[in-house]
Amino acid sequence: MNHEQEYQEFSHRKNSVSGVLIGLLVGGLAGAVTMLLMAPQSGRQTRKQIEDKSIELRDLATGMVEDTTAQIRSKASEFMTSGRKNFKELKHQGQELALEQLAHVTDAVKAGKKAVENA
């Protein structure tokens, strides 16, 4: 899998997690409003229930955000590590190629000198 594919997969996951979080928040709010309107109990009890559910929803969303952040950091770290590794490999290949070309040039210069001396 190349870097572009990894980035697209990473971006897709990030977008899907964002959608889940937004859906969770909207759903929680819709549930709270419905609970308020349909509650067969006193206002005080309903408000307490809404408060408890809101806290539960907040904690759940916070946990999801923390997990997502950890996953994003992990993928970013993997991406950077992979990039550094690829850079080192390319640098090494470039150095080897430069040394090979230098050897060819040196051989050509020697051959040229020899031809001039023999002429």
N, C-alpha and C positions, 0 to 999 in steps of 0.2 A: 504494500500500500504506500503510495507516494504522499508527499507532504500536502499536496492540494486535496487529495481524497481525505486525509486525516483531518484537515482543517474543515472541509465541508461536513464531515461526520460530526466533528466537535460542534460546529455551528448549528447543525440540525438538532443535536442533543440539547444544546443550550436553549434553542427556541422551543423545543417540546417541553422542557422543564419550566420555562417561563409560562407557557400556556397552562400547564398543570397548576402552577402557583396562582395564576390569575383566576382560573376556574375554581380553585379551592376557596379563594377569598370571596369571589362573587357568590358561589354556592352557599358559603357560610353566612354571608350577609342576607341572602334571600331566605335561608332557613330561619335566621333570627327574626326577620320581619314577619314571616309566616307564623312563626311560633307566637309572636306578640299578638298578631291579629286573631289567631285561632285559639288562644290559651283559655282553658276553662278555669283558670285559677286567678288569684288576686294579682293586682299590678305589682306589688312588692315581690311576690314569689316569681312572677314572670321576669321581672328585672333581674332578680338574683340568678335565675336560670340563664338568661341571656348573658349576664356577666360571666358566669361559669363557662358557658359554651364559647364565649369570645376569648377567654383566657386559654381554653383548650385549643381553639383554632389558632390563636397567636403562637402558642408553643409548638403546635404542629408545623405551622408555616416557618417558624424560626428554625426548627430542626431540618426542614427540607432545604431552606436557604443555606444553612451551614453545610449540609451534605453536598449540595450542588456546588458550593464554593470550593469545597475540598476536592471534588472531582475535577472541576475546572483547573484548579491549581496543579493537580496531579498531571492532567493532560498537557498543560502548558509546560510543566517541567519535563515531561517525556519528549515533547516537541522540541524544546530547547536542547536537551541532551542529544537527541537524534540529529539536530542541525549541527551541533558542535562536532559530533562524530563524523558526519558527512564532510564538514569543512576540513577536518584533520586529514581524512582520507584523500580528498581532492588536493589538498596542499602537498601531501606526500607524493601523490601521482605526478603532480606538476614538477616537483623537485626531481623526481626520477627522470621524467621526460627531458627536463633541462640538462641534466647530467648526460643523458644519452646523446642529445644534440651537440653538447659541448665536445663529447668524445668523437662524434662524427666530424665536427669542424676541425678538431685537432688532427685527426687522421688525414683529412683533406689537405690541411696546411703542410703536414709532414710529406705527403705524397707530392704536393706542389713544389716544395723545397728540393726534394730528391730529383724531380724531373728537371728543375732549373739547374741543379748541380751537374746532372748527367748530360745536359745539353751543351 
